[in-house]
Amino acid sequence: MKTDVQVAVIGGGIVGASVLYWLAKMGWTDSVLLERRELTSGSTWHAAGNTTYFGPYPKMTALFAGSIRTYLQAEAESGQSVGFHQTGSLRLAATERELALFHAYAPRYAQLGIPFHIRSPEAVAELHPFLDTTAIYGAAHTPTDGHVDPTGATNALAQAARQHGALIERHCPVKALVREAGKWVLDTPKGKVTAGHVVVATSFWAREMLEPLGLRLPLYPTQHHEIITQALPQIAALDRELPAMRDSWVSCNVRQERDGLLIGIYEKAPEFWALDGIPPDFKEELLPPNMDPLMPHLERLMTRMPLFAQAGIKVVNNGPMCLTPDGLPLIGPVPDREGLWLAAGFNVGIGTGGGSAEILARWMTTGQPPQGLSAIHADRFGKGMDRAAALAAIRDVYARGYELPDAI
Ligand SMILES: Cc1cc2nc3c(=O)[nH]c(=O)nc-3n(C[C@H](O)[C@H](O)[C@H](O)COP(=O)(O)OP(=O)(O)OC[C@H]3O[C@@H](n4cnc5c(N)ncnc54)[C@H](O)[C@@H]3O)c2cc1C
């Protein structure tokens, strides 16, 4: 193992792999990624892979757009498929206010050159024949987004990063991180690694990892469910894949998965997981499902998409997912810790990981912070947050699901 590098990226999920890829592509090839187990073994392997452009903050649309671009670029360079399905997506307007906000968001998409249309309920019904559109006001339609295979995308990024000269060490958990003689020293079972810069991309492990440095990152794992249905003949009969749809009234996202549906739910009373420490032997694991809190949402989904009422449930996945008090990731340098960078706290890590990594890598290689993205800066919570306050805010942000914020 190389023992002295310019950059050590810790964590081999979609975010760490994207950071390694972009650093190497921007010329910082003396970089190594250290992963405690296999690539994707945190939240990435079980994610639904939605990479849709519509987000609640138009300022951040570049992160979504940059992600699909990053994955397709890594696919082209590595030859490894990222499994992109360009289905397009619909963000339903459940209220008049949502529809008005969609109009307010449109200029940002135009600025970035992303196709973005406001569709009438009738047009939505044509795009998605299984939606009951009688109670909606329309939808925002982004026809060029869709979903990827998160594992395929991570492998493509890793392979492309290696082609650019970066290294990856699997089964190499970082046990300690200390500052010595102006460098970072990472202690691993394979030996010590000295690095000028460290990027912490360890998702919900990051808080415990950085506590010994006196940092209190306000990020915690919540439980998040996705449901996959049996195949439905009505879907099998389609000659195209359904667009993904997201709906604040149901508080869920739904996309086609083979000939069935894949549903992700933001319930009103989310549960945390492993608040007192991630089990040291945690592997590629799922958590026991808890259907009761999901039922009100599934009932609403039967109204919005009557076809769902006919679907048998094939799989319920409950996985841990990292959240911060405002639902946005922590990206950038840690104040007063020279050379220490964060790329953690992602709850839409597939949708925003690739684009966020590009921004972080540019920040690291040029020293210039991105313009207009203070909402995601790693230092925005100051010296941290009291645990009870952080948990209350996370519970609230999760429960709000797809509700749009007052300020955009
Ligand atoms: C059911 C479900 C569905 C989801 N669907 C979507 C979706 O459709 N779209 C979307 O954008 N997001 C989705 N998400 C969220 C998404 O999975 C995460 O945002 C994303 O995977 C986070 O990526 P990451 O790289 O930050 O973290 P992870 O994938 O968790 O990676 C962190 C890595 O760090 C490693 N690590 C930890 N500690 C150490 C250490 N000490 N040394 C070395 N390595 C270490 C871990 O082993 C792990 O591999 C979903 C989540 C769930 C639970």
The ligand as an SDF file (V2000), in Angstrom:
LIG
                    3D

 53 58  0  0  0  0  0  0  0  0999 V2000
  -33.8410    2.5480    0.8410 C   0  0  0  0  0  0  0  0  0  0  0  0
  -33.0150    3.7030    0.3180 C   0  0  0  0  0  0  0  0  0  0  0  0
  -33.2200    4.1800   -0.9610 C   0  0  0  0  0  0  0  0  0  0  0  0
  -32.4730    5.2580   -1.4400 C   0  0  0  0  0  0  0  0  0  0  0  0
  -32.7050    5.7130   -2.7070 N   0  0  0  0  0  0  0  0  0  0  0  0
  -32.0000    6.7740   -3.1700 C   0  0  0  0  0  0  0  0  0  0  0  0
  -32.2250    7.2630   -4.4950 C   0  0  0  0  0  0  0  0  0  0  0  0
  -33.0550    6.7590   -5.2280 O   0  0  0  0  0  0  0  0  0  0  0  0
  -31.4800    8.3420   -4.9160 N   0  0  0  0  0  0  0  0  0  0  0  0
  -30.5510    8.9410   -4.1020 C   0  0  0  0  0  0  0  0  0  0  0  0
  -29.9320    9.9170   -4.5230 O   0  0  0  0  0  0  0  0  0  0  0  0
  -30.3150    8.4720   -2.8610 N   0  0  0  0  0  0  0  0  0  0  0  0
  -31.0020    7.4190   -2.3850 C   0  0  0  0  0  0  0  0  0  0  0  0
  -30.7600    6.9590   -1.1240 N   0  0  0  0  0  0  0  0  0  0  0  0
  -29.6960    7.6050   -0.3330 C   0  0  0  0  0  0  0  0  0  0  0  0
  -28.3210    7.1100   -0.8130 C   0  0  0  0  0  0  0  0  0  0  0  0
  -28.2570    5.7070   -0.6230 O   0  0  0  0  0  0  0  0  0  0  0  0
  -27.2150    7.8060   -0.0300 C   0  0  0  0  0  0  0  0  0  0  0  0
  -27.4140    9.2140   -0.0290 O   0  0  0  0  0  0  0  0  0  0  0  0
  -25.8450    7.5170   -0.6540 C   0  0  0  0  0  0  0  0  0  0  0  0
  -25.6660    6.1460   -0.9170 O   0  0  0  0  0  0  0  0  0  0  0  0
  -24.7460    8.0430    0.2690 C   0  0  0  0  0  0  0  0  0  0  0  0
  -23.5040    7.7440   -0.3280 O   0  0  0  0  0  0  0  0  0  0  0  0
  -22.1730    7.9400    0.4940 P   0  0  0  0  0  0  0  0  0  0  0  0
  -21.0620    7.6030   -0.4180 O   0  0  0  0  0  0  0  0  0  0  0  0
  -22.2010    9.2820    1.1440 O   0  0  0  0  0  0  0  0  0  0  0  0
  -22.2750    6.9040    1.7110 O   0  0  0  0  0  0  0  0  0  0  0  0
  -22.1590    5.3060    1.7640 P   0  0  0  0  0  0  0  0  0  0  0  0
  -22.6550    4.6640    0.5500 O   0  0  0  0  0  0  0  0  0  0  0  0
  -22.7860    4.8940    3.0540 O   0  0  0  0  0  0  0  0  0  0  0  0
  -20.6020    5.0850    1.8320 O   0  0  0  0  0  0  0  0  0  0  0  0
  -19.8080    5.3480    2.9540 C   0  0  0  0  0  0  0  0  0  0  0  0
  -18.6580    4.3640    2.9300 C   0  0  0  0  0  0  0  0  0  0  0  0
  -17.7180    4.7020    3.9440 O   0  0  0  0  0  0  0  0  0  0  0  0
  -17.1460    3.4810    4.3810 C   0  0  0  0  0  0  0  0  0  0  0  0
  -16.5090    3.7060    5.6720 N   0  0  0  0  0  0  0  0  0  0  0  0
  -17.1150    4.0220    6.8480 C   0  0  0  0  0  0  0  0  0  0  0  0
  -16.2100    4.1380    7.8240 N   0  0  0  0  0  0  0  0  0  0  0  0
  -14.9990    3.9060    7.2610 C   0  0  0  0  0  0  0  0  0  0  0  0
  -13.6670    3.8820    7.7690 C   0  0  0  0  0  0  0  0  0  0  0  0
  -13.4080    4.0920    9.0690 N   0  0  0  0  0  0  0  0  0  0  0  0
  -12.6520    3.6090    6.9190 N   0  0  0  0  0  0  0  0  0  0  0  0
  -12.8910    3.3660    5.5990 C   0  0  0  0  0  0  0  0  0  0  0  0
  -14.1290    3.3690    5.0780 N   0  0  0  0  0  0  0  0  0  0  0  0
  -15.1800    3.6410    5.8940 C   0  0  0  0  0  0  0  0  0  0  0  0
  -18.3500    2.5500    4.4530 C   0  0  0  0  0  0  0  0  0  0  0  0
  -17.9640    1.1810    4.4930 O   0  0  0  0  0  0  0  0  0  0  0  0
  -19.1100    2.9220    3.1890 C   0  0  0  0  0  0  0  0  0  0  0  0
  -18.7780    2.1160    2.0830 O   0  0  0  0  0  0  0  0  0  0  0  0
  -31.4820    5.8650   -0.6290 C   0  0  0  0  0  0  0  0  0  0  0  0
  -31.2720    5.3780    0.6690 C   0  0  0  0  0  0  0  0  0  0  0  0
  -32.0190    4.3060    1.1480 C   0  0  0  0  0  0  0  0  0  0  0  0
  -31.7670    3.8190    2.5350 C   0  0  0  0  0  0  0  0  0  0  0  0
  1  2  1  0
  2  3  1  0
  2 52  2  0
  3  4  2  0
  4  5  1  0
  4 50  1  0
  5  6  2  0
  6  7  1  0
  6 13  1  0
  7  8  2  0
  7  9  1  0
  9 10  1  0
 10 11  2  0
 10 12  1  0
 12 13  2  0
 13 14  1  0
 14 15  1  0
 14 50  1  0
 15 16  1  0
 16 17  1  0
 16 18  1  0
 18 19  1  0
 18 20  1  0
 20 21  1  0
 20 22  1  0
 22 23  1  0
 23 24  1  0
 24 25  2  0
 24 26  1  0
 24 27  1  0
 27 28  1  0
 28 29  2  0
 28 30  1  0
 28 31  1  0
 31 32  1  0
 32 33  1  0
 33 34  1  0
 33 48  1  0
 34 35  1  0
 35 36  1  0
 35 46  1  0
 36 37  1  0
 36 45  1  0
 37 38  2  0
 38 39  1  0
 39 40  1  0
 39 45  2  0
 40 41  1  0
 40 42  2  0
 42 43  1  0
 43 44  2  0
 44 45  1  0
 46 47  1  0
 46 48  1  0
 48 49  1  0
 50 51  2  0
 51 52  1  0
 52 53  1  0
M  END
$$$$
